[in-house]
Amino acid sequence: SPAPETLPDKEEAAGPRELGDTVSGHLADMLQQLSAVNAAKPSERVAVRQEEAEDPACNPIFWVSKWVDYSDKYGLGYQLCDNSVGVLFNDSTRLIMYNDGDNLQYIEQNSNESYFTVRSCPSALTKKITLLKYFRNYMSEHLLKAGANITPREGDELARLPYLWNWFRTRSAIILHLSNGTVQINFFQDHTKLILCPLMAAVTYIDEKRDFRTYKLSLIEEHGCCQELARRLRYARIMVEKLFSSRSGSRQTKSAA
């Protein structure tokens, strides 16, 4: 089979154990941040000044803009906001197609990474590439792009593209955990979304009208927030606790809560 190609201008990949430790560290930070903001009971303030907690400089760089669950057969497919697509397969491997539609990244169960182009990929991956293209076409034709009106924060040009580390769904929401620490919660009933970033200690809230606002969690503690956001932040803490207690990047969990 063809030799893996190295994509230029990408920072060195962390080793499997190192990456797992980093992901766990991000979850621990996020759990601490959410516990603090919930303990402050931000919606019970006499004068809530939620707008004072806004910080557009903390907008996320990456989030999941589309997803489709075929885990009964294959896995979970998703698209990031930069139009790259990926699949977390049921065998715990991952395949990512960059937004140029040609460069591919394959991540094995042990987190070892290989890079190919569509033309140079090993024949052993042909079926998975075919499935990824099927997911991509389905999402392109049938799904709306979440956060289409959000201007992403400018990131380092050399920053690595994150991939789906873990996910699970409950009766109320799907929880998507990216390898860069971001946790996204998409609520089924009203299509609201939370995008939580432990590095910026911030949350982006996309409401029912698809309007979005990004807040520093420490400023929500200080200035308060509305009940609907406070309720979702309480739910988020429970979901992050669930992710932290499983801390398994090598599998995806489809539990009901």
N, C-alpha and C positions, 0 to 999 in steps of 0.2 A: 504494500500500500504506500501511497505517496508520503513523503516526510512532512510532518507538521510545519507550517510556516509561522514565522514570528511577525506579529503586527508591529509596525514601527510606532514610536511615540506613545507607548503605554508604560506606566510604571511597573516595576517588578511585582509579580504576584506573590502574596504571602503564602507560606506553607500551610497545609491543611490544619495543623494544630494551632498555629499562630492565628489563622483566620478565625477558627472557632472560638479562640479566647477573646479575640477582638469583638466578635459578634456578641458573645456573652457579656462582655464589658459594656457594650452599648446598651444592651437590654437592661442591665443593672442600673445604669445611669438614668435611662428613661423611666424605670420603675420608681426610682428615687424622686425624679422630677414630677411625675404624676401623683405620687403619694403626697408630696408637699403642696401641690396646687389644690388637690382635693381636700386636704386637711384644713386649708384656709377657708373652705366653704365660700367660694367666690360669688355664688349667686345670692347669698344671704346678706350681702352688704346693704347698708342703708342707702348709699348712693353708688350705684354701679356705673363705672365709667369705662366701659369695654373698649371704646375707641382709643383710649390712652394706652392700651396694651398692644396695639397694632405695631408691627415692625416689618414692612415690606422687604427690608434688606435680608430678612430670614426666609424668604420664599425658598421652597425646595429646588434642588437642581434636577432631581429625577423623581418621578412617581409613576405608578401604574395607570395608564390611560384607558386600557381595555383588558379584559380577561375573559376566558371561556373555560369552563370546567368539563373536561372529558375524562375525569379521573376514574370513571367506571371502566374505561378501556385503556386510555393512553397516558393521561396526565393533565396538568393545568397549563394552558397557553396564556400568554399575556403580551401586551405591547407597552413599552415605556413611552414617556412623553416625547422622546426624541425620535420615535418611530422605529426603534430597534424592537425586535420580537424575540421571545424565548419560550421554551417549554421546560417545565420541571416534570420529567417522566415518572411513571409509577415505579420504575426501577431505581429511582433516586439519582439518575444522571440528568444533566442539564445541557440544552443546546441553545445557543444564542446566535441570532443573525443580526449583524450590525445594520444601521440604517442605510448603508450603501447597497444592501441587498446581495452582497457577495461574500464579505468576510464573516467567518463563523468561529465561534468559540465553543469547545466541548469540554464539559466538566464531569469527570467520573465520580463514582460513589465516594472515593477517598479524597475528593477535591483536587486531584491532579487536573491541570488544564492543558488543552491543546488548541492550536489555532490552524485553521484551514481556509481555503476559499471554496466556493461551491464546486469549482472545476477540479480542485485538488484533494477533495475529501476522500477518506478511505471508503471502500465499498461497504464496509461493515456499518457505516452510518447512513447509507442510502435511504433506508426506511425511515429513520428518524428525521432526516432532512425533508423527505416527502411529507411526513406528518407536520413538521414545523411550517412548511409552505401552506398546507391545508388550513392550519390554525390561522396563519397570517391572512390568507384570502378570506376566510370566514369573518374575522374581526374587521377587516377592511370593508367588506360588503354589508355587514349587518349591525355593527356596534358604533355607538357615538363615542367620541373621544372625550374622556373626563379631563377637566382642567384645561380645556382648549384655550381658554381666555387668560390663563395664568402665564405671566412672563417669568420663566425660570431664573433663579439667581445665577449670575455668571460664575461658572466653575473653572477650575484649573483645566486648561486644554489637555493636559496629560492625565487627568483624572480617569481612573478605570470605570468602565460601564458596570454598574451594579447588576446583580442577577437575583432571581427569586431564591431566597435561602430556605424559606419554610412558609407554609400557609395552612390555614384550617378554616372551616366555616361553621357557623352556629345557625340557629333558627333566624337570628336577627341580622347577621352580617357575615362578610368574608374578611378575614384578617390576612394581610399580605406582608411578609417580612423580607426586606431586601438585604443583600450582603453588606451594604454600606451603613446599616443600622436603622434605616427608615422603616417605620411600621405604618401601614395604611389600613384603614378600616372603612369599608364600603357598606353602608346600611341598606338593606334590601327594600324596606317599606317606602321610605321617602327619598331614596337615592342621595342622601347626604353622605359626606365623606370627611374623614380626618386623615391628615398626613402628618405624622409625628417624626421629628428629627432630634435625636438625642445630642448631636454635635452642636446644633444651634439652640438647643433647649427650647424648641418652638413647635407650634402646631398650626397647620393650615386647615381651615374649616371651609368646605364647599357646601353651601346650603341648598335648599330645595329648588331655588331659582337659578342654581349653578353659579351664583356669586361667590367669590372667595375672599377670605381675609386671612392674613398670617399674623399670629400673636406670639410674643415671648411668654413662656409659661410663668416666669417670675413676675412679669408685669400683670398677668391675670391674677396672680396671688395678691398683688398690690392694689389693683384697681377694680377687680371683680369682673364677672361676665354674666350673660343671660342664662336662664335656667336650661335652655335647650343645649347650649354648649357645655355647661357644667355637667349635665346628665351624661353627655357623650364622653366627657373626660373621665367620669367615674367608671363608665363601661370600659373605656380604653385601659384603665389601670388593671382591671380584672383580666382583660385579654393579654396584656403584656406580661402579667404575672403567669398566665397560662403558657405563654411562649418561653418565659424564663425558666419555669419549672420543667418544661420538656427539654429545652436547650439542645434540640436535636436537629442539626442542619442536614443530616443524612436521610431524613425521611419527611414526608408530609403527613399531616394528621387531618382526618376528615371527621371531626367529632361534632356532636350537637351539644350545645350548652343550654 
